[in-house]
Amino acid sequence: MKDILTTANAAELLGVSIRTVQLWVESGQLPSWKTPGGHRRIPRQAVLDLVEDAAQAPVDLTANAVILAGKGRGAQWADVGLPGSGLMVDVAEDVQALRQFLEPNPPTLLIVENAEAAERKKFVTAVASNPRYRQTLIFTITDKVAATPATRGANRVQMQKRASVSEMSAAVIDYLKVRMSDEAQTPSFALPLNEKARLEAVRRSELVGSGVDSRFDRLVRLAAFVTRAPIAMFTLITRDQQWFKSRVGFDGESTPRDWAFCNETLVANELTVIEDMTQRESLQSNPTLSEPYGFRFYAGAPVRDPRGFVLGSVCVIDTVPRTLKREERDALITIAEAISTLIRLTLMERTEDQPRTSAESAFASLGG
């Protein structure tokens, strides 16, 4: 049976974890089948195809920035993060601890401080030469480079280390803004710095324009109930539209994107509360603050796809300025997480037949 591999054999050949191979199998990216005893088997040739043609290997980036912080700076990085990037941040101070954040999928961004240190230099070299990370933007931070960021190929950037984490984070954000401005995106509202990848995630979800789903409707009604809000929505934000997958207390299926308060949530990448929108300068020209709407209060929590990209939000709106109690904030976050889980399950249901078909075909080609 030399033409048939276990998941462990496949992981060894591909140089990835067993869990990563399992996820590729579950998504149909590697054909497989189960033995009568319930063990997963993979055609050897399918694995060799990935090894021999690395450029075709699956690369599904997560909406994460993974940071290998300098000694004593990890907690500061976790606190400061990368505001406005649209990325969730994972931080470690040693290489071995960091590796857990590189599985099962590569991150959008990798930042390595003190990159001149021997172990870290070896780590960066290994990651940069691995086709798996060919779409990951890698920042190497050292004291021994010029103050101006220097590019090294399509996905390598060298930067000078800043004294404080806040300054270092700001320098990375500034570079990302310049990189994004090259794409000529100039809307009237702020965009997360991973907007291009986020829009692709929205497209991939196939939720925009989809039919009524009572599971989402129930959770949106719950959001309105627990926050005592007259309006609640599950929004999906496309390039130029805010589309409501579920809604309570508002007529209409969509609005122009420049009306969307959820733009604030996309950029913040966390629960966002605006107690009185008339006091927010960026919202002064928003037509929904005027009649017949008269909106004043907004709170929205991000809804994410399985890779962490923000598709939109679960939000509540009121016509009077107000606050949210701590338990109401927690409830809104929990409801957004529940909707994110439903999305993950929906995507799994959509693809579960494809792996089975691929596996059966592969088995037949081996004479099984």
PyMOL commands that set and color helices and strands:
alter all, ss='L'
color gray80, all
select helices_A, chain A and resi 7-14+18-27+44-52+54-56+74-80+95-102+118-128+131-133+165-181+195-205+214-227+257-259+262-268+277-279+281-283+287-289+326-351+353-365
alter helices_A, ss='H'
color red, helices_A
select strands_A, chain A and resi 4-5+33-34+40-43+62-68+88-92+107-113+137-142+150-151+156-160+231-237+241-248+254-256+272-274+297-304+310-318
alter strands_A, ss='S'
color yellow, strands_A
deselect
rebuild
show_as cartoon
